[in-house]
């Protein structure tokens, strides 16, 4: 499954030059390895780590989307998405 997710992310980054992926440890491949080698292929401007703050990740993604960037925000574990919902208007 992680290979399918990785391939889908590759397709998204290849097909949309305004797409970025960010989250905790995504530049290193992520805890589940879904973002392996993406930083190497697409650069640190498009694949980058964020601080350990799910609310910040969601808020940053919303801000990017508001200026036309295709934001792909990764939250590592499902249980941590709930604090991030506070950012959704």
Buried (B, 14 or more C-beta within 10 A) or exposed (E): EEEEBBEEBBEBBEEEEEBBBBBBBBBEBBBBEBBBEBBEEBEEEBBBBBEEBBEBBBBBBBEBEEEEBBBBBBBBEEEBEEEBEEBEE
